[in-house]
Amino acid sequence: MNLPILPGSVIGVLGSGQLGRMLAIAARRMGYRIHTFSPEKDTPTGQIADVEMVASYEDLEAVRTFARGVDVVTFEFENVSAAAAEAAAEYVPVRPSGFVLHTTQHRLREKTFLAKAGFPVTPFRPVCSLEDLLMGLRDLGFPVVLKTAGFGYDGKGQSKLTSPDEVESAFRALGGQEAILEAFIDFRCEVSVVAARGVDGTFSHYGLIENTHRNHILDISVAPAPLPPEIAREAVEIARQVLEQLDVIGVLCIEFFLTRNDRLLINELAPRPHNSGHFTLDACITSQFEQQLRAVCGLPLGSTRQLCPAAMANLLGDLWQNGEPRWAAVCAFPEVKLHLYGKRVPRPGRKMGHLTALAPSTEEALQLVRSARAALHLPP
Ligand code: AMP
């Protein structure tokens, strides 16, 4: 029997970044307590949590101690080892499961799982040796993208190959790590679906979101995606089946490429709330973070209804290069919401916060969020 984990209980989060922070804020609002576990201190999640435990993910005894102090464990960062998830599962439910974590934290395992289950994915080949790479290139042709199979995100550990003379140095750059070779997709656009599945198998989603990236990092998301409804329906149906086949309890995001002939190809899965779903905090009845909380606690899922079109723009550390951004200037946009994650050091490429603009149409929301972000670094 799966009794719901009710307000007053303790939610354990592996990871301590902004995703855990926004989950912690949602959980505290609903009367839960939050414990976070990561190797760092004074973290975005730790600043909101009741308890910030500082230890290595490899320290399984520390993971067990952490798990004994909470009622359920979830994660906000998927590069936690399967062994850590198993250690926590000795004491409390881990949601989504260690199996979901293990599958989605490794690009090759993830794509192999999806391809075997019949889902449309970017054509790919495994690469363990230079011979594999040369064979993959014979099958896929140029251009291709070579990515490390594990521990990659935001374009880290990736290189695009356009000609044979780039092959050897790209292989050497892998430093012996297992990799995946993917066909380079000349896409029309990138889209995502953020979805949730409850303990009882109930499915919910936030529709189709359109995403633009800069330097491989998400830059702007617009929701609902200004694309034909049949594409949105197909993407949501794929999401429903992926969550079911992986038996996800929690939130999972699917990122797709939409090809120039309108085919959806899955690029990757994230078994947690996602940057492209941040607009839900301000634009939807239930945010992706509250939905994660409800799902992992075995509560009924909330309504995902979007109250008005929205656009979200990331605020990266680069914005600080000429000093502190002009926060008052952005607050002069009454329909733009500012979110900052409490990170002290603004490194280039580091996600420091985001803005969400709400407007009568997605085009207006997009214009508004761009103007608001530009105002952050205009001279006064
Ligand atoms: P990833 O870390 O795999 O999500 O890649 C980050 C970004 O790099 C994606 O959002 C795309 O903009 C780009 N990218 C990754 N893989 C490919 C591919 N196979 N074809 C074209 N662009 C890609």
Residues whose N, C-alpha, C, O or C-beta is under 5 A from the ligand:
A	BS01	AMP	T122 V145 Y153 D154 G155 E182 A183 F184 I185 H213 H216
